[in-house]
Amino acid sequence: MATNASDPTFRSYSSQQAKSYASNRPSYDSAIYNVVFEHHANTGGQFGVLVDCGCGPGNATRDMAASFDRVIGIDAGPAMIDAARSIGGKTKIGEDIKFEVAPAETFSELESLKPESVDLLTVASMSFEFQIRLCFQQTLSMASHNFLNPMVHWFNMNKFYAEAAKVVKPGGTVAFWTRASAFPHPDTPNAQKLKEIMLHFEKDILGPYGVAGNQHAAEMYDNLPLPWGVSPPVKEFPKSNYIKHDYDRDGVLSNGNTFFAGAHKRTYEQAEKILGTASMVTRWREAHPYLANTDKDCVKVFLNELREASDNNDDWLAGSATTILLFKKST
């Protein structure tokens, strides 16, 4: 089964849109990196070369670079790579992070990548649903070194896995993660009403502007094609070496206390900026140019409904479901 959910929005971003994307997308929580790095280390992985595929403006790339000697961020969008290069970043040994324009389906052809040279290959992603949660985090201070990328759920997975097999070392790791649907913390006043408003916005208002990639992320990658299920199968990543971690599915807290990736707060003004970077919002606004950025803009209407349901109180907690997929290349 092939996934050809090529993202129609991020790859065609202008320079200004890419800069806005970089500056308004907060970073990932350290809990996610910890799971990925601990699994990589505990299964014999080294911390020499990291490749972050679909790196966008390089925010997650910079987060991870401090743990690796050599780091390459790749993305199919030239404007995204221009934004990443303008920000820059250093590796563990002080080398500059390299940012290269390349699709996920052909990145092994890059001159900067040698066969079987990569210790860890990552694809970090933030679905639209999670951006709702981000809207209520406490600060934008980490926005300049975020993650958020054009994501594995936009790739042709047959070709991506074949490319990964070419560049990852035997015993190396491939890691995907996404933070999916957003939920108010169960202890939040009027939590059920807030949850209904979030789901209505996600499914009914923006759902028609989603594509297959959005659906994969919303489903926590339950139906994402895996290496042994594509045609032809990519046998270098066997099912026996595969692990999937799911946290806080459907808003049910895995640890009974708080969200795996944290519960946070954010003002409505910050929320509007973050949601404006979502691909589905971009497509909604393109379809409704006379409503975009007016009082009837889908984001403004959504945030007003949340504000009313929370009694005009910004001070409430929300979090997200998270999934992490980990593959090991056969030795």
C-alpha positions in Angstrom: 0.0 0.0 0.0 1.4 3.3 -1.0 0.8 6.6 0.7 0.8 9.4 -1.8 -0.6 12.1 0.5 1.9 14.8 -0.7 1.2 17.9 1.2 -0.3 20.6 -1.1 0.4 23.5 1.3 3.8 23.4 3.1 5.9 22.6 0.0 4.6 25.6 -1.8 5.0 28.1 1.1 6.4 31.5 0.3 9.4 32.8 2.1 7.2 34.9 4.4 4.9 32.0 5.2 7.9 29.8 6.1 9.2 32.5 8.4 5.8 32.8 10.1 5.7 29.0 10.4 9.1 29.0 12.1 8.3 31.8 14.5 4.8 30.7 15.6 5.3 27.0 16.1 6.4 26.0 19.6 8.8 23.1 20.2 8.3 19.6 21.3 8.3 18.5 24.9 11.5 16.8 26.1 9.5 13.7 27.1 9.3 12.8 23.4 13.0 13.2 22.7 13.8 11.3 25.8 11.8 8.2 24.7 13.4 8.3 21.2 17.0 8.8 22.5 16.7 6.2 25.3 15.4 3.6 22.9 18.1 4.4 20.4 20.8 4.2 23.0 19.4 1.1 24.7 19.3 -0.8 21.4 22.9 -0.1 20.5 22.5 3.2 18.5 25.3 5.7 18.3 25.0 9.5 18.4 27.2 10.3 15.4 24.9 11.4 12.5 21.3 12.5 12.8 19.0 13.2 9.7 15.7 15.0 10.4 13.5 14.4 7.4 10.8 16.9 6.6 12.5 19.4 8.9 10.5 22.5 7.9 12.3 25.5 9.4 14.5 23.2 11.5 13.0 23.7 14.9 13.1 20.0 16.0 16.4 19.6 14.2 18.0 22.2 16.4 16.5 20.7 19.5 18.1 17.3 18.7 21.4 18.7 17.3 22.9 19.1 20.8 23.1 15.3 21.1 24.8 14.5 17.8 28.1 15.2 16.1 26.8 15.8 12.6 23.2 16.9 11.8 21.4 17.3 8.5 17.8 18.7 8.1 16.1 18.0 4.8 12.8 19.3 3.4 11.1 19.5 0.0 10.2 23.1 0.5 12.9 25.6 -0.6 11.3 28.4 1.5 11.4 26.2 4.6 15.1 25.4 4.1 15.8 29.1 3.5 14.1 29.8 6.8 16.1 27.0 8.5 19.4 28.3 7.2 18.7 31.8 8.2 18.3 30.6 11.9 21.1 28.1 11.7 22.2 25.9 14.6 25.1 23.9 16.0 25.8 20.3 16.7 27.2 18.7 19.9 30.8 19.3 18.6 30.1 22.8 17.4 29.6 22.0 13.7 26.9 23.9 11.7 23.7 22.0 11.1 23.4 21.4 7.3 20.0 22.1 5.8 19.3 20.7 2.3 16.4 20.8 -0.1 15.3 17.2 -0.9 12.0 15.2 -1.0 11.6 12.4 1.4 11.3 10.1 -1.5 14.8 10.7 -3.0 16.9 12.2 -0.2 19.5 9.4 -0.4 20.8 11.1 -3.5 22.2 14.1 -1.6 26.0 14.4 -1.8 26.1 15.1 1.9 24.7 11.7 2.7 26.8 8.5 2.3 25.2 5.0 2.2 24.5 3.5 5.6 26.0 6.5 7.5 23.0 7.7 9.5 22.6 6.7 13.2 19.1 8.2 13.7 16.6 9.2 11.1 13.7 11.2 12.5 10.4 12.6 11.2 8.7 14.9 13.8 5.2 16.0 13.1 2.4 18.0 14.7 -1.0 17.4 13.4 -3.5 20.2 13.1 -5.5 18.8 16.0 -2.5 19.2 18.3 -2.1 22.9 17.3 -5.3 23.5 19.1 -3.6 22.3 22.3 -0.6 24.4 21.5 -2.7 27.5 21.5 -2.9 27.3 25.2 0.7 26.7 26.1 2.3 29.2 28.4 5.0 30.9 26.3 6.3 31.4 22.8 9.8 31.5 24.0 10.7 28.2 22.3 9.0 29.1 19.0 12.2 30.0 17.2 13.6 26.5 17.6 10.5 24.4 17.1 9.8 21.4 15.3 7.2 21.5 13.0 7.7 19.9 9.7 5.9 18.7 6.6 5.7 15.3 8.4 5.8 11.6 7.6 2.1 11.5 7.0 2.7 13.5 3.7 5.3 11.1 2.4 5.1 8.3 -0.2 5.9 5.6 2.4 7.0 3.0 -0.1 9.7 5.3 -1.4 10.6 6.8 2.0 11.3 3.4 3.6 13.4 2.4 0.6 15.4 5.6 1.0 15.7 5.0 4.8 17.1 1.6 4.1 19.9 3.1 1.9 21.1 5.7 4.4 20.5 4.2 7.9 23.3 2.2 9.5 22.7 -1.5 10.4 21.5 -1.2 13.9 20.4 2.4 13.4 17.0 3.8 14.3 14.1 5.4 12.5 11.7 7.4 14.7 8.4 9.0 13.8 6.2 10.9 16.2 3.1 13.0 16.1 1.0 14.8 18.7 -2.6 14.3 17.6 -6.0 15.3 18.9 -6.2 18.0 21.6 -8.2 17.6 24.8 -8.9 19.8 27.8 -7.4 18.4 31.0 -10.2 16.3 32.7 -10.0 18.6 35.8 -10.8 21.7 33.7 -14.1 23.4 34.4 -16.6 22.7 31.6 -14.1 20.2 30.1 -16.8 18.3 28.2 -18.1 21.4 26.4 -14.6 22.5 25.5 -13.9 19.1 24.1 -17.1 19.2 22.0 -16.1 22.6 20.6 -12.6 21.4 19.7 -13.9 18.3 17.9 -16.5 20.3 16.0 -13.8 22.6 14.7 -11.5 19.7 13.8 -14.1 17.5 12.2 -16.9 19.7 10.8 -15.3 23.1 10.1 -11.8 22.0 8.9 -12.4 18.4 8.0 -13.4 19.1 4.4 -10.1 20.9 3.9 -8.0 18.0 5.2 -6.3 15.4 3.0 -5.1 11.8 3.6 -2.0 13.0 5.6 -4.1 14.9 8.1 -6.2 11.8 8.6 -3.1 9.6 9.3 -2.0 12.0 12.0 -5.5 12.3 13.6 -5.6 8.5 13.8 -2.2 8.5 15.7 -0.6 6.6 12.8 -2.7 3.5 13.4 -3.2 3.1 9.7 0.1 4.4 8.5 1.8 2.0 6.1 4.7 0.2 7.7 7.9 -1.2 6.1 6.7 -4.8 6.0 3.3 -3.8 4.6 4.3 -1.7 1.6 4.9 -3.1 -1.8 7.6 -4.3 -2.2 8.3 -4.8 1.5 11.3 -3.1 3.0 12.8 -6.0 4.8 15.6 -4.0 6.4 13.2 -2.8 9.1 11.6 -6.0 10.5 8.3 -6.1 12.4 10.1 -7.9 15.3 12.2 -4.7 15.9 9.2 -2.3 15.9 7.7 -0.5 18.9 4.7 1.9 19.0 4.1 4.0 22.1 0.7 5.6 22.4 -0.1 8.1 25.2 -3.3 9.8 26.3 -5.5 8.4 23.5 -9.0 10.0 23.4 -7.9 12.3 26.2 -7.7 9.4 28.7 -4.5 10.2 30.7 -2.1 7.3 30.5 -0.6 8.0 33.9 -3.9 9.2 35.5 -2.4 12.5 36.3 -1.4 14.7 33.4 -0.6 14.5 29.6 2.6 12.6 28.6 3.7 15.7 26.6 2.6 18.1 29.3 -0.5 20.2 30.0 -0.1 23.9 29.2 -1.8 27.3 28.9 -1.8 30.0 26.3 -3.6 33.3 25.6 -6.1 33.6 22.7 -3.9 36.1 20.9 -1.1 33.5 20.8 -3.6 30.8 19.8 -4.7 32.8 16.8 -1.1 33.1 15.5 -0.4 29.4 15.9 -3.6 28.1 14.3 -2.9 30.4 11.4 0.1 28.2 10.5 -2.1 25.0 10.1 -2.4 23.7 6.6 -6.1 23.1 6.9 -6.7 26.6 8.1 -4.6 27.9 5.1 -6.8 25.9 2.8 -10.0 27.1 4.5 -8.9 30.7 4.1 -8.0 30.2 0.4 -11.6 28.8 -0.1 -13.1 31.7 1.8 -11.0 34.8 0.9 -13.8 37.2 1.9 -14.1 35.7 5.4 -10.4 35.2 6.0 -9.0 37.3 8.9 -12.3 38.9 9.6 -14.6 38.4 12.6 -16.1 35.4 10.7 -12.7 33.8 10.1 -12.9 30.1 11.2 -10.1 30.6 13.8 -11.7 33.7 15.3 -15.1 32.0 15.5 -13.6 28.9 17.1 -11.6 30.9 19.7 -14.6 33.0 20.6 -16.6 29.8 21.2 -13.9 28.5 23.5 -13.7 31.8 25.3 -17.4 31.8 26.0 -17.4 28.2 27.1 -14.6 28.9 29.6 -16.4 31.9 31.0 -13.9 34.3 29.3 -11.1 32.7 31.3 -7.8 32.0 29.6 -6.5 30.0 32.5 -7.3 26.4 31.7 -5.3 23.3 30.9 -5.2 21.3 27.7 -3.0 18.6 26.3 -2.7 16.1 23.5 -2.6 12.5 22.5 0.9 11.4 21.4 2.3 8.5 19.4 5.9 7.5 18.8 6.9 4.8 16.2 10.4 3.3 16.5 12.1 1.0 13.9 15.5 -0.6 13.9 17.5 -1.6 10.9 18.7 -5.2 10.8 22.3 -5.8 11.5 
